[in-house]
Amino acid sequence: MKTKIALAVSLALTSQSTLSSTLSAEQAPDKIGMEVVVKDKIDPALTSQQSLSAAEIKQRPTGNGNLTDLLKSNPAIRFSNSGNSSMNQGEIKPEDISIHGSTAYQNTFNLDGMTINNDLDPANNKLGVTNSNLSSDEQGFYLDSRLIDSITVYDANIPAEFGGFTGGVIDVNSRSWQGENHASVFYRMTDSSWNENHVDEQLNFSSGNNDASNPSRFQPKYSKQSFGAWFEAGITDDLGLVFSLSRRNSSIPMTNVGKKAVRLD
């Protein structure tokens, strides 16, 4: 009787051991196929850059609606003192910028991979125009901020694909068709009669003190207008068109000082 009971207990233990081994073998493939995710922070890139997307550009105040107005929050860029003066509010020319101390014409402005720098005396950036002295600028033409899709400013360890600069690079991508048809018309203006300048009388600030070489350094009176229209439409399912036309006018009374001329035959 004792022998039969011991045999039954032994068979039960053997059966449970066999079942446990079977379950372990069936679960093994699941453990081998487990996905392991490792998260870590990568080191920052050597290139120093700051980018603005189309959504960020839309939320920013554009001032005169030019390219440099969108860069005022970049800590590596310094704007000219004359651009921040309350006596030059009639100016529509983009402000000069300096990247890490460089002069304005030592930067490179790229539009869709093509440089738009001005090569005709870019260092002559005086305010105003005279009959014998035409002011210039570092930008070859002024791009409306409404046509800008993104901006990237490189100020250190700049990629080798860029060249022709000793300051920094402003890389601009123009707006492309967004897949929907849109149209817009805009008009804005400002006038010196809408504000009031409080100036120390002893400083004698007046446009009458302007000389012939810099006739618009002080602009207490001005009238500035900006207007235009743009639209984008699809031609095919994968091809679209973006068209823009804008104009800016600024009327600034200036003093014209006549000079004697000598004619040599």
C-alpha positions in Angstrom: 0.0 0.0 0.0 2.8 2.4 0.8 4.5 1.6 -2.5 1.4 2.6 -4.6 1.0 6.0 -2.9 4.7 6.9 -3.4 4.4 6.0 -7.1 1.3 8.2 -7.6 3.1 11.2 -6.0 6.1 10.7 -8.2 4.0 10.7 -11.4 2.2 13.9 -10.3 5.4 15.7 -9.7 6.8 14.6 -13.1 3.7 15.8 -14.9 3.9 19.2 -13.3 7.6 19.5 -14.2 6.8 18.7 -17.9 4.0 21.3 -18.1 6.2 24.0 -16.6 9.0 23.3 -19.2 6.4 23.4 -22.0 5.1 26.9 -20.9 8.6 28.3 -20.6 9.5 27.1 -24.1 6.3 28.7 -25.5 7.0 32.1 -23.8 10.7 32.2 -24.8 10.0 33.7 -28.3 8.0 36.6 -26.8 10.9 37.5 -24.5 13.4 37.4 -27.4 11.3 39.7 -29.6 10.9 42.5 -27.0 11.6 46.0 -28.2 14.1 48.0 -26.2 14.0 51.9 -26.5 17.0 53.9 -25.3 16.7 57.7 -25.0 19.6 60.1 -24.6 20.5 63.6 -25.5 22.8 64.2 -28.4 25.6 66.7 -28.3 24.7 70.1 -29.9 25.9 70.6 -33.5 29.0 72.7 -34.0 27.2 75.1 -36.3 25.5 78.0 -34.6 22.2 78.8 -36.3 18.7 80.2 -35.6 15.8 79.5 -37.8 12.3 81.0 -38.3 9.5 79.0 -39.8 6.5 80.3 -41.7 4.3 80.2 -38.7 6.8 82.1 -36.6 7.3 84.7 -39.3 3.5 85.2 -39.4 3.3 86.0 -35.7 6.1 88.6 -35.7 5.7 92.3 -36.2 7.3 93.1 -39.6 7.8 96.9 -39.2 8.4 98.0 -42.8 7.9 94.5 -44.1 11.5 93.7 -45.0 13.9 90.9 -44.3 16.0 92.4 -41.5 12.9 93.4 -39.5 12.4 89.6 -38.8 15.8 89.3 -37.2 15.4 91.6 -34.2 15.2 88.7 -31.7 18.5 87.1 -32.8 21.1 87.7 -30.0 24.0 87.4 -32.5 22.7 90.3 -34.6 23.2 94.0 -33.8 21.2 96.7 -35.5 22.5 100.2 -36.4 21.9 103.0 -34.0 20.3 105.2 -36.6 17.6 102.6 -37.3 16.4 102.8 -33.7 16.4 106.6 -33.6 13.0 108.4 -33.3 14.3 111.0 -35.7 14.4 108.5 -38.6 10.9 107.1 -38.5 10.2 108.0 -42.1 12.9 105.7 -43.5 11.8 102.6 -45.4 15.3 101.3 -46.2 16.1 98.1 -44.2 18.3 98.6 -41.2 22.0 97.7 -41.4 22.9 94.6 -39.3 26.1 93.4 -37.8 26.8 89.7 -36.9 29.4 89.4 -34.2 30.8 92.8 -34.9 31.2 92.6 -38.7 30.1 95.4 -40.9 26.8 95.2 -42.8 28.3 94.5 -46.2 30.4 91.6 -44.9 27.4 89.3 -44.5 25.9 87.1 -47.2 22.2 87.2 -48.1 21.0 84.1 -49.9 17.6 83.6 -51.5 16.8 80.0 -52.5 20.5 79.2 -52.8 21.4 82.4 -54.8 23.2 85.3 -53.4 21.3 88.7 -53.4 24.2 90.8 -52.2 24.8 94.2 -53.7 28.2 94.5 -55.3 27.9 98.2 -56.3 29.5 100.2 -53.4 27.7 98.4 -50.6 29.7 100.4 -48.0 28.0 103.6 -49.0 24.9 103.3 -46.9 24.3 107.0 -46.0 20.7 108.1 -45.5 19.3 110.2 -48.3 20.2 110.9 -51.9 21.7 113.9 -53.7 22.3 114.7 -57.3 26.0 113.6 -57.0 25.9 111.0 -54.4 23.5 108.0 -54.6 23.2 105.9 -51.4 23.7 102.1 -51.6 23.0 99.1 -49.5 24.3 95.6 -48.8 21.2 94.0 -50.2 20.7 93.8 -53.9 16.9 94.1 -53.6 14.4 94.2 -50.8 12.3 91.2 -50.4 8.8 91.5 -49.0 8.4 89.6 -45.8 5.1 88.1 -47.0 7.1 86.1 -49.6 9.4 84.5 -47.0 8.7 80.9 -46.0 11.7 80.4 -43.7 14.9 82.1 -42.5 18.1 80.6 -41.1 20.9 82.7 -39.7 24.4 81.2 -39.4 26.8 83.1 -37.2 29.5 80.5 -36.2 31.1 77.4 -37.8 29.1 78.0 -40.9 28.8 75.1 -43.4 31.2 75.0 -46.3 28.4 75.4 -48.9 28.3 79.1 -48.2 31.0 81.6 -49.1 31.8 85.2 -49.9 31.5 86.5 -46.3 33.5 87.4 -43.2 30.5 88.0 -41.0 27.5 85.7 -41.2 25.0 84.1 -43.5 21.3 84.9 -43.8 19.7 82.0 -45.8 16.1 82.7 -47.0 13.6 80.3 -48.6 10.8 82.0 -50.6 7.2 81.1 -50.2 5.8 78.3 -52.3 2.3 77.2 -53.1 0.6 75.7 -50.0 -2.0 73.6 -51.8 -4.8 76.1 -51.5 -5.9 79.2 -53.4 -5.5 82.5 -51.5 -5.6 86.2 -52.3 -4.9 89.2 -50.2 -4.8 93.0 -50.6 -3.1 95.2 -48.0 -2.6 98.9 -47.3 -0.9 100.7 -44.4 0.4 104.2 -43.7 1.8 106.3 -41.0 2.4 110.1 -40.8 4.5 112.3 -38.6 1.3 114.2 -37.6 0.2 111.1 -35.7 3.0 111.2 -33.2 4.9 113.9 -31.3 8.6 114.1 -30.7 9.9 115.7 -27.5 13.4 117.0 -28.2 15.7 119.1 -26.0 15.6 122.6 -27.5 19.3 123.1 -26.8 20.2 120.2 -29.1 18.7 122.1 -32.1 17.5 119.0 -34.0 16.0 120.2 -37.3 16.0 119.0 -40.8 17.1 122.5 -41.7 20.5 121.6 -40.3 21.0 118.8 -42.7 24.0 119.3 -45.1 24.3 118.3 -48.7 26.2 115.0 -48.0 23.5 113.7 -45.6 20.3 115.5 -46.3 17.9 113.2 -44.4 19.7 112.4 -41.2 16.8 114.0 -39.2 13.2 113.3 -40.3 10.8 115.1 -38.0 8.3 115.3 -40.8 7.4 112.3 -43.1 4.5 110.5 -44.7 5.0 106.7 -45.3 2.7 104.4 -47.2 2.8 100.7 -48.0 0.4 98.8 -50.2 0.2 95.8 -52.5 -1.5 92.5 -53.3 -0.5 88.8 -53.6 -2.2 85.6 -54.5 -1.3 81.9 -54.9 -3.2 79.4 -57.0 -2.8 75.8 -58.2 -2.1 75.1 -61.8 -2.1 71.3 -61.5 -2.3 69.0 -58.5 1.4 69.2 -57.9 2.2 72.7 -59.4 1.2 76.1 -58.1 1.9 79.8 -58.6 2.7 82.6 -56.1 2.5 86.2 -57.3 3.1 89.3 -55.3 3.3 93.0 -56.0 4.0 95.6 -53.4 5.3 99.2 -53.1 6.5 101.5 -50.3 6.6 105.2 -50.5 8.1 107.7 -48.0 7.9 111.4 -48.4 10.6 113.2 -46.3 11.1 117.0 -46.7 14.8 117.7 -47.2 17.0 120.8 -47.5 18.8 121.2 -50.8 21.9 123.2 -50.5 23.1 124.6 -53.8 26.8 124.8 -54.7 28.8 126.7 -57.3 30.0 124.8 -60.3 33.0 125.5 -62.4 32.9 124.5 -66.1 36.1 123.5 -67.8 36.2 123.7 -71.5 
